[in-house]
Amino acid sequence: MNNYTISCFPNQEDGKAALIELKGELSIQNIKEIKAEIEKTIEKFDAVEFLIYEATMIDLSILQYLISLKKSEKLLQKTFKFSFELDEDLNELMNQVGFKNIDDLI
């Protein structure tokens, strides 16, 4: 059973953009499955916005993957945007490990 959720909402107007919501345990234990689901989804769209919220855990493996996606925009000919709505504890943890403003990082 997955302790994370990935939901995709295609833009109904043009069908070339989508919103992907990630929540739950976003950790190295789930990175393989999360990566496979995201890659299967993003191949269908030119522009993807990611909303990361209600995360019970987010670790460096997920952040590294999201950063790699952002850096691959040109190569993939895609546009990625990331929004984080983390609770106070996760925000504090991100600050302590050097990610003071995670939205600016990605």
N, C-alpha and C positions, 0 to 999 in steps of 0.2 A: 504494500500500500504506500502510495506517495504521500509525503508530508509537505508537499508544495503544490501549487496550482499555477498552471499557465493557461490563460484565456486569450483568444484572438478575436478581435472585432474589426472586420474589414470596413473600410470607408464605403458607405452605400452610394455615394455620389459618383466616384470615379473608379472604384475597385482597384486602384493602384497603391493605395495606402492602407495601413492598418494600425491598430492599437494592440499591443501585447501587454497583458497584465501578468505580473509575477508576484506571488505572495507565498508565505509559509516558510519552510526551512530551505533557504537558498545556500547550500553548503557543498563542500567537496564530495560528500556522500551521494549527492544528487546531480553533480555537474554533468556527468555523461548523458543522463536522460534529459536534463534541461537543455543542454547544448543541442542534442538531436532534435528535440521538439522545436526549438527556436529556429534552427537551420532549415528544417522542413517547412516552417511557416514563412520565413523571410524570403525564400526563393520565389514566392508567389507575388511579392509586392516590391514597388520601387522605393517607397518611404515607409518606415516603421517607427512608431513612437512606443517606447517602453515605459510603463508605469510600474515601479517597484513599491509596493505598499503592504501593510499588514505582515511584514517579514518577522518571523519569530527568530530567525538567524540569517545573517548574511556574512559570508567569509571572503577571504582574499581570492579564492578560485573563481567565484562568481564575478567579483569586481574586475579581475584580470580578463576574464572572458568578455565582459561588456566593453572594457577599454579596447580590447583587440577588435571587436566589431566596429567600434567608432573609428579606429585607425584604418580599417579595411574598406571604408565607404567608397573611396575612389576606385579601388581594385574591383570591388563587387558591383560598382555602379548603382549604389543604393544610398539612401539618406536615413540616418538613425538619430533619434532624439531620446533622451533619457530624463525621467523625472522620478525623484525619490521622495516618498512620504514615510519616513522611518520614525519609530517611536523614540522617546527621549533617551532611553538606555542605548539603543543602537546608534543614535546620533552621537552620544557621548563616546561610545566605543570607537566610532569612525574618527572622531576628533583626536582621541588618544593615540591612534595608530597613524596619524598624519593626514587623514582625509577630512580636513576642516570643513570644506564645502564640496561635498561629493558631486553636486550638480555641475560645478565648474570643472571638475576633473574629467568628466566624460562628455 
